[in-house]
Amino acid sequence: MNLILLGAPGAGKGSQAVKLKEHYGIPHISTGDAFRSNISKGTEIGLYAKSFIDKGLLVPDDVVVGIVKARLEEADCANGFILDGFPRTVPQAEALDKITAVDCIIDFKVDRETVLKRLTGRRSCSCGGTFHVSKLKSEYCPVCGKKLYIRADDKPEVIEERLRVYKETTAPVAEYYREQGKLFEVDANLDIDKVYDIIVAKLG
Ligand code: AMP
């Protein structure tokens, strides 16, 4: 099953991807995680991407498409994949259509208020975990014990820019897939388990 999770920052794509990966046994490919891993290793791509990410801007299409194409060629993608955070522009969606066929695009519909609450309270871990500050008992990761941090792009002024970019550049991607008859909308204001149940009921 080839899946795409589409939606605004803070819509809960990453949290669902972790659960869907377990359920379907297919890899979770997050372009944001790929960039953060490159940034922490200090690679050339990481340094380049950081200059866009820290401002809330998108990394140029050719760089992102190159990373995704290489990842989709890996053996573990043979039975399917979950793309989280890609495509974010119509040219990226067109490039993906040339690489492989996609079965379903889940569009996470979420209110601005929900997004702001989730992102301003988000604490992240280098193990990939993300948590809401209201549910944490300490500043350490409940999964691996490492110290949690606030993503540079989860600062209020950068969040505003990411939401602007989403509306202008990524929202049209939903229309692109709607025209292909592959878009499935889910109310992502609901809690994580409810959203998961709705998605699994749809996908089977
Ligand atoms: P995310 O973790 O998905 O919120 O991504 C973090 C940041 O990485 C985004 O705000 C962008 O700057 C960059 N990024 C991730 N995926 C893409 C993409 N498909 N196209 C362009 N930039 C991306």
py3Dmol code that shows the C-alpha trace and the ligand (Angstrom):
import py3Dmol

protein = """\
ATOM      1  CA  MET A   1       0.000   0.000   0.000  1.00  0.00           C
ATOM      2  CA  ASN A   2       1.464   3.331  -1.101  1.00  0.00           C
ATOM      3  CA  LEU A   3       0.152   6.072   1.177  1.00  0.00           C
ATOM      4  CA  ILE A   4       0.598   9.818   1.496  1.00  0.00           C
ATOM      5  CA  LEU A   5      -0.204  11.796   4.633  1.00  0.00           C
ATOM      6  CA  LEU A   6      -1.018  15.381   3.683  1.00  0.00           C
ATOM      7  CA  GLY A   7      -1.892  18.287   5.951  1.00  0.00           C
ATOM      8  CA  ALA A   8      -0.748  21.398   7.774  1.00  0.00           C
ATOM      9  CA  PRO A   9       2.150  21.346  10.230  1.00  0.00           C
ATOM     10  CA  GLY A  10       0.793  20.067  13.555  1.00  0.00           C
ATOM     11  CA  ALA A  11      -2.063  18.143  11.926  1.00  0.00           C
ATOM     12  CA  GLY A  12      -0.775  14.892  13.474  1.00  0.00           C
ATOM     13  CA  LYS A  13       0.671  13.225  10.352  1.00  0.00           C
ATOM     14  CA  GLY A  14       3.803  12.039  12.147  1.00  0.00           C
ATOM     15  CA  SER A  15       1.884  10.550  15.092  1.00  0.00           C
ATOM     16  CA  GLN A  16      -0.417   8.619  12.760  1.00  0.00           C
ATOM     17  CA  ALA A  17       2.483   7.496  10.590  1.00  0.00           C
ATOM     18  CA  VAL A  18       4.116   5.791  13.581  1.00  0.00           C
ATOM     19  CA  LYS A  19       0.917   3.825  14.287  1.00  0.00           C
ATOM     20  CA  LEU A  20       0.170   3.016  10.629  1.00  0.00           C
ATOM     21  CA  LYS A  21       3.731   1.793  10.095  1.00  0.00           C
ATOM     22  CA  GLU A  22       3.213  -0.774  12.887  1.00  0.00           C
ATOM     23  CA  HIS A  23      -0.212  -1.796  11.600  1.00  0.00           C
ATOM     24  CA  TYR A  24       0.679  -2.280   7.931  1.00  0.00           C
ATOM     25  CA  GLY A  25       4.362  -3.188   8.301  1.00  0.00           C
ATOM     26  CA  ILE A  26       5.506  -0.631   5.743  1.00  0.00           C
ATOM     27  CA  PRO A  27       8.165   2.081   6.245  1.00  0.00           C
ATOM     28  CA  HIS A  28       7.419   5.618   7.410  1.00  0.00           C
ATOM     29  CA  ILE A  29       9.276   8.129   5.265  1.00  0.00           C
ATOM     30  CA  SER A  30       9.335  11.629   6.718  1.00  0.00           C
ATOM     31  CA  THR A  31      11.231  14.204   4.673  1.00  0.00           C
ATOM     32  CA  GLY A  32      11.352  16.471   7.749  1.00  0.00           C
ATOM     33  CA  ASP A  33      13.023  13.659   9.769  1.00  0.00           C
ATOM     34  CA  ALA A  34      15.444  13.024   6.878  1.00  0.00           C
ATOM     35  CA  PHE A  35      16.477  16.687   6.936  1.00  0.00           C
ATOM     36  CA  ARG A  36      16.793  16.775  10.735  1.00  0.00           C
ATOM     37  CA  SER A  37      18.983  13.677  10.625  1.00  0.00           C
ATOM     38  CA  ASN A  38      21.187  15.313   7.962  1.00  0.00           C
ATOM     39  CA  ILE A  39      21.361  18.510  10.035  1.00  0.00           C
ATOM     40  CA  SER A  40      22.454  16.650  13.173  1.00  0.00           C
ATOM     41  CA  LYS A  41      25.138  14.797  11.180  1.00  0.00           C
ATOM     42  CA  GLY A  42      26.313  18.089   9.647  1.00  0.00           C
ATOM     43  CA  THR A  43      26.049  16.871   6.038  1.00  0.00           C
ATOM     44  CA  GLU A  44      26.078  19.249   3.069  1.00  0.00           C
ATOM     45  CA  ILE A  45      22.367  18.614   2.405  1.00  0.00           C
ATOM     46  CA  GLY A  46      21.641  19.228   6.090  1.00  0.00           C
ATOM     47  CA  LEU A  47      23.446  22.577   6.121  1.00  0.00           C
ATOM     48  CA  TYR A  48      21.694  23.645   2.936  1.00  0.00           C
ATOM     49  CA  ALA A  49      18.242  22.519   4.147  1.00  0.00           C
ATOM     50  CA  LYS A  50      18.673  24.197   7.547  1.00  0.00           C
ATOM     51  CA  SER A  51      18.813  27.629   5.946  1.00  0.00           C
ATOM     52  CA  PHE A  52      15.253  27.113   4.675  1.00  0.00           C
ATOM     53  CA  ILE A  53      13.820  25.064   7.551  1.00  0.00           C
ATOM     54  CA  ASP A  54      14.785  27.534  10.284  1.00  0.00           C
ATOM     55  CA  LYS A  55      12.898  30.277   8.434  1.00  0.00           C
ATOM     56  CA  GLY A  56       9.783  28.134   7.969  1.00  0.00           C
ATOM     57  CA  LEU A  57      10.382  27.915   4.200  1.00  0.00           C
ATOM     58  CA  LEU A  58      10.340  24.846   1.968  1.00  0.00           C
ATOM     59  CA  VAL A  59      13.554  23.196   0.835  1.00  0.00           C
ATOM     60  CA  PRO A  60      13.774  23.446  -3.001  1.00  0.00           C
ATOM     61  CA  ASP A  61      11.914  20.722  -4.908  1.00  0.00           C
ATOM     62  CA  ASP A  62      14.928  19.153  -6.663  1.00  0.00           C
ATOM     63  CA  VAL A  63      16.661  18.408  -3.349  1.00  0.00           C
ATOM     64  CA  VAL A  64      13.551  16.878  -1.729  1.00  0.00           C
ATOM     65  CA  VAL A  65      12.592  14.856  -4.801  1.00  0.00           C
ATOM     66  CA  GLY A  66      16.139  13.452  -5.022  1.00  0.00           C
ATOM     67  CA  ILE A  67      16.002  12.279  -1.391  1.00  0.00           C
ATOM     68  CA  VAL A  68      12.565  10.683  -1.769  1.00  0.00           C
ATOM     69  CA  LYS A  69      13.403   8.977  -5.059  1.00  0.00           C
ATOM     70  CA  ALA A  70      16.509   7.363  -3.559  1.00  0.00           C
ATOM     71  CA  ARG A  71      14.592   6.262  -0.462  1.00  0.00           C
ATOM     72  CA  LEU A  72      11.734   4.711  -2.463  1.00  0.00           C
ATOM     73  CA  GLU A  73      14.248   2.605  -4.387  1.00  0.00           C
ATOM     74  CA  GLU A  74      15.319   0.859  -1.159  1.00  0.00           C
ATOM     75  CA  ALA A  75      14.218  -2.753  -0.687  1.00  0.00           C
ATOM     76  CA  ASP A  76      11.929  -2.144   2.300  1.00  0.00           C
ATOM     77  CA  CYS A  77       9.617  -0.014   0.120  1.00  0.00           C
ATOM     78  CA  ALA A  78       8.807  -2.930  -2.187  1.00  0.00           C
ATOM     79  CA  ASN A  79       5.481  -3.657  -0.419  1.00  0.00           C
ATOM     80  CA  GLY A  80       4.502  -0.054   0.162  1.00  0.00           C
ATOM     81  CA  PHE A  81       5.367   3.067   2.141  1.00  0.00           C
ATOM     82  CA  ILE A  82       3.899   5.947   4.118  1.00  0.00           C
ATOM     83  CA  LEU A  83       5.068   9.350   2.935  1.00  0.00           C
ATOM     84  CA  ASP A  84       4.777  12.005   5.653  1.00  0.00           C
ATOM     85  CA  GLY A  85       5.468  15.606   4.632  1.00  0.00           C
ATOM     86  CA  PHE A  86       5.961  14.855   0.942  1.00  0.00           C
ATOM     87  CA  PRO A  87       4.768  16.042  -1.551  1.00  0.00           C
ATOM     88  CA  ARG A  88       4.401  19.624  -0.347  1.00  0.00           C
ATOM     89  CA  THR A  89       4.196  21.314  -3.754  1.00  0.00           C
ATOM     90  CA  VAL A  90       2.376  20.423  -6.980  1.00  0.00           C
ATOM     91  CA  PRO A  91       5.716  19.949  -8.845  1.00  0.00           C
ATOM     92  CA  GLN A  92       6.744  17.452  -6.116  1.00  0.00           C
ATOM     93  CA  ALA A  93       3.434  15.572  -6.631  1.00  0.00           C
ATOM     94  CA  GLU A  94       4.038  15.509 -10.388  1.00  0.00           C
ATOM     95  CA  ALA A  95       7.576  14.215  -9.839  1.00  0.00           C
ATOM     96  CA  LEU A  96       6.267  11.481  -7.523  1.00  0.00           C
ATOM     97  CA  ASP A  97       3.742  10.378 -10.160  1.00  0.00           C
ATOM     98  CA  LYS A  98       6.704   9.720 -12.462  1.00  0.00           C
ATOM     99  CA  ILE A  99       8.485   7.656  -9.794  1.00  0.00           C
ATOM    100  CA  THR A 100       5.617   5.442  -8.591  1.00  0.00           C
ATOM    101  CA  ALA A 101       1.831   5.107  -8.283  1.00  0.00           C
ATOM    102  CA  VAL A 102       0.107   6.201  -5.085  1.00  0.00           C
ATOM    103  CA  ASP A 103      -3.010   4.431  -3.742  1.00  0.00           C
ATOM    104  CA  CYS A 104      -4.462   6.880  -1.237  1.00  0.00           C
ATOM    105  CA  ILE A 105      -3.790  10.386   0.019  1.00  0.00           C
ATOM    106  CA  ILE A 106      -5.090  11.099   3.501  1.00  0.00           C
ATOM    107  CA  ASP A 107      -5.738  14.808   3.918  1.00  0.00           C
ATOM    108  CA  PHE A 108      -5.601  15.848   7.586  1.00  0.00           C
ATOM    109  CA  LYS A 109      -8.088  18.714   7.977  1.00  0.00           C
ATOM    110  CA  VAL A 110      -7.287  20.729  11.078  1.00  0.00           C
ATOM    111  CA  ASP A 111      -8.224  24.127  12.571  1.00  0.00           C
ATOM    112  CA  ARG A 112      -5.622  26.835  13.020  1.00  0.00           C
ATOM    113  CA  GLU A 113      -6.335  26.912  16.759  1.00  0.00           C
ATOM    114  CA  THR A 114      -5.596  23.181  17.125  1.00  0.00           C
ATOM    115  CA  VAL A 115      -2.359  23.545  15.151  1.00  0.00           C
ATOM    116  CA  LEU A 116      -1.129  26.439  17.277  1.00  0.00           C
ATOM    117  CA  LYS A 117      -1.892  24.571  20.503  1.00  0.00           C
ATOM    118  CA  ARG A 118      -0.130  21.412  19.296  1.00  0.00           C
ATOM    119  CA  LEU A 119       2.967  23.066  17.835  1.00  0.00           C
ATOM    120  CA  THR A 120       3.651  25.582  20.603  1.00  0.00           C
ATOM    121  CA  GLY A 121       3.414  22.718  23.132  1.00  0.00           C
ATOM    122  CA  ARG A 122       5.383  20.178  21.091  1.00  0.00           C
ATOM    123  CA  ARG A 123       8.530  18.683  22.604  1.00  0.00           C
ATOM    124  CA  SER A 124      10.690  16.497  20.367  1.00  0.00           C
ATOM    125  CA  CYS A 125      13.309  13.825  20.907  1.00  0.00           C
ATOM    126  CA  SER A 126      16.217  12.772  18.711  1.00  0.00           C
ATOM    127  CA  CYS A 127      14.723   9.211  18.800  1.00  0.00           C
ATOM    128  CA  GLY A 128      11.880  10.577  16.646  1.00  0.00           C
ATOM    129  CA  GLY A 129       9.302  10.805  19.429  1.00  0.00           C
ATOM    130  CA  THR A 130       7.112  13.870  19.810  1.00  0.00           C
ATOM    131  CA  PHE A 131       5.043  14.713  22.873  1.00  0.00           C
ATOM    132  CA  HIS A 132       2.766  17.474  24.102  1.00  0.00           C
ATOM    133  CA  VAL A 133       4.108  19.385  27.080  1.00  0.00           C
ATOM    134  CA  SER A 134       0.764  19.026  28.893  1.00  0.00           C
ATOM    135  CA  LYS A 135       1.199  15.224  28.985  1.00  0.00           C
ATOM    136  CA  LEU A 136       4.841  15.159  30.110  1.00  0.00           C
ATOM    137  CA  LYS A 137       6.038  14.578  33.652  1.00  0.00           C
ATOM    138  CA  SER A 138       9.645  15.689  33.003  1.00  0.00           C
ATOM    139  CA  GLU A 139      11.858  17.206  30.306  1.00  0.00           C
ATOM    140  CA  TYR A 140      13.164  13.759  29.336  1.00  0.00           C
ATOM    141  CA  CYS A 141      11.816  11.437  26.634  1.00  0.00           C
ATOM    142  CA  PRO A 142       9.361   8.883  28.115  1.00  0.00           C
ATOM    143  CA  VAL A 143      10.477   6.390  25.435  1.00  0.00           C
ATOM    144  CA  CYS A 144      14.303   6.591  25.413  1.00  0.00           C
ATOM    145  CA  GLY A 145      15.188   8.929  28.311  1.00  0.00           C
ATOM    146  CA  LYS A 146      17.070  11.550  26.272  1.00  0.00           C
ATOM    147  CA  LYS A 147      16.495  15.248  26.926  1.00  0.00           C
ATOM    148  CA  LEU A 148      13.585  16.662  24.913  1.00  0.00           C
ATOM    149  CA  TYR A 149      13.955  19.834  22.857  1.00  0.00           C
ATOM    150  CA  ILE A 150      11.813  22.431  21.104  1.00  0.00           C
ATOM    151  CA  ARG A 151      12.309  22.359  17.322  1.00  0.00           C
ATOM    152  CA  ALA A 152      13.748  25.634  15.986  1.00  0.00           C
ATOM    153  CA  ASP A 153      10.814  25.784  13.568  1.00  0.00           C
ATOM    154  CA  ASP A 154       8.251  25.335  16.385  1.00  0.00           C
ATOM    155  CA  LYS A 155       8.916  28.893  17.597  1.00  0.00           C
ATOM    156  CA  PRO A 156       5.750  31.064  17.260  1.00  0.00           C
ATOM    157  CA  GLU A 157       7.069  33.384  14.521  1.00  0.00           C
ATOM    158  CA  VAL A 158       8.310  30.429  12.416  1.00  0.00           C
ATOM    159  CA  ILE A 159       5.026  28.557  12.930  1.00  0.00           C
ATOM    160  CA  GLU A 160       3.192  31.528  11.370  1.00  0.00           C
ATOM    161  CA  GLU A 161       5.445  31.377   8.320  1.00  0.00           C
ATOM    162  CA  ARG A 162       5.024  27.591   7.969  1.00  0.00           C
ATOM    163  CA  LEU A 163       1.242  27.986   8.041  1.00  0.00           C
ATOM    164  CA  ARG A 164       1.417  30.711   5.396  1.00  0.00           C
ATOM    165  CA  VAL A 165       3.590  28.496   3.175  1.00  0.00           C
ATOM    166  CA  TYR A 166       1.222  25.570   3.743  1.00  0.00           C
ATOM    167  CA  LYS A 167      -1.820  27.557   2.642  1.00  0.00           C
ATOM    168  CA  GLU A 168      -0.109  29.037  -0.393  1.00  0.00           C
ATOM    169  CA  THR A 169       1.969  26.108  -1.659  1.00  0.00           C
ATOM    170  CA  THR A 170       0.854  22.820  -0.082  1.00  0.00           C
ATOM    171  CA  ALA A 171      -2.953  23.177   0.062  1.00  0.00           C
ATOM    172  CA  PRO A 172      -3.124  23.035  -3.797  1.00  0.00           C
ATOM    173  CA  VAL A 173      -1.583  19.538  -3.601  1.00  0.00           C
ATOM    174  CA  ALA A 174      -4.900  18.322  -2.113  1.00  0.00           C
ATOM    175  CA  GLU A 175      -6.721  19.606  -5.195  1.00  0.00           C
ATOM    176  CA  TYR A 176      -4.206  17.854  -7.436  1.00  0.00           C
ATOM    177  CA  TYR A 177      -5.062  14.507  -5.816  1.00  0.00           C
ATOM    178  CA  ARG A 178      -8.786  15.255  -5.522  1.00  0.00           C
ATOM    179  CA  GLU A 179      -8.862  15.509  -9.294  1.00  0.00           C
ATOM    180  CA  GLN A 180      -7.240  12.054  -9.434  1.00  0.00           C
ATOM    181  CA  GLY A 181     -10.034  10.724  -7.145  1.00  0.00           C
ATOM    182  CA  LYS A 182      -7.508   9.555  -4.526  1.00  0.00           C
ATOM    183  CA  LEU A 183      -8.077  12.048  -1.710  1.00  0.00           C
ATOM    184  CA  PHE A 184      -9.562  10.958   1.629  1.00  0.00           C
ATOM    185  CA  GLU A 185     -10.266  13.734   4.132  1.00  0.00           C
ATOM    186  CA  VAL A 186     -10.109  13.096   7.865  1.00  0.00           C
ATOM    187  CA  ASP A 187     -11.018  15.449  10.740  1.00  0.00           C
ATOM    188  CA  ALA A 188      -7.611  15.763  12.387  1.00  0.00           C
ATOM    189  CA  ASN A 189      -8.928  17.905  15.257  1.00  0.00           C
ATOM    190  CA  LEU A 190     -10.140  14.644  16.798  1.00  0.00           C
ATOM    191  CA  ASP A 191      -7.903  12.815  19.212  1.00  0.00           C
ATOM    192  CA  ILE A 192      -5.134  10.588  17.913  1.00  0.00           C
ATOM    193  CA  ASP A 193      -6.867   7.225  18.520  1.00  0.00           C
ATOM    194  CA  LYS A 194     -10.091   8.342  16.857  1.00  0.00           C
ATOM    195  CA  VAL A 195      -8.221   9.640  13.795  1.00  0.00           C
ATOM    196  CA  TYR A 196      -6.346   6.336  13.614  1.00  0.00           C
ATOM    197  CA  ASP A 197      -9.590   4.299  13.754  1.00  0.00           C
ATOM    198  CA  ILE A 198     -11.103   6.376  10.930  1.00  0.00           C
ATOM    199  CA  ILE A 199      -8.027   5.884   8.727  1.00  0.00           C
ATOM    200  CA  VAL A 200      -7.783   2.136   9.316  1.00  0.00           C
ATOM    201  CA  ALA A 201     -11.528   1.713   8.691  1.00  0.00           C
ATOM    202  CA  LYS A 202     -11.051   3.449   5.342  1.00  0.00           C
ATOM    203  CA  LEU A 203      -7.887   1.600   4.299  1.00  0.00           C
ATOM    204  CA  GLY A 204      -8.972  -1.807   5.568  1.00  0.00           C
TER     205      GLY A 204
END
"""
ligand_1 = """\
23
AMP
P 8.193 18.523 8.910
O 8.950 17.763 9.940
O 7.457 17.644 7.949
O 7.287 19.585 9.523
O 9.268 19.305 8.030
C 10.127 20.264 8.602
C 10.646 21.193 7.531
O 11.441 20.456 6.577
C 9.595 21.895 6.692
O 9.043 23.047 7.326
C 10.396 22.248 5.445
O 11.255 23.346 5.681
C 11.275 20.994 5.287
N 10.589 19.999 4.447
C 10.094 18.791 4.838
N 9.504 18.160 3.817
C 9.594 18.989 2.750
C 9.135 18.920 1.405
N 8.442 17.869 0.943
N 9.423 19.975 0.582
C 10.120 21.030 1.018
N 10.560 21.167 2.273
C 10.299 20.166 3.148
"""
view = py3Dmol.view(width=600, height=400)
view.addModel(protein, "pdb")
view.setStyle({"model": 0}, {"cartoon": {"style": "trace"}})
view.addModel(ligand_1, "xyz")
view.setStyle({"model": 1}, {"stick": {}})
view.zoomTo()
view.show()
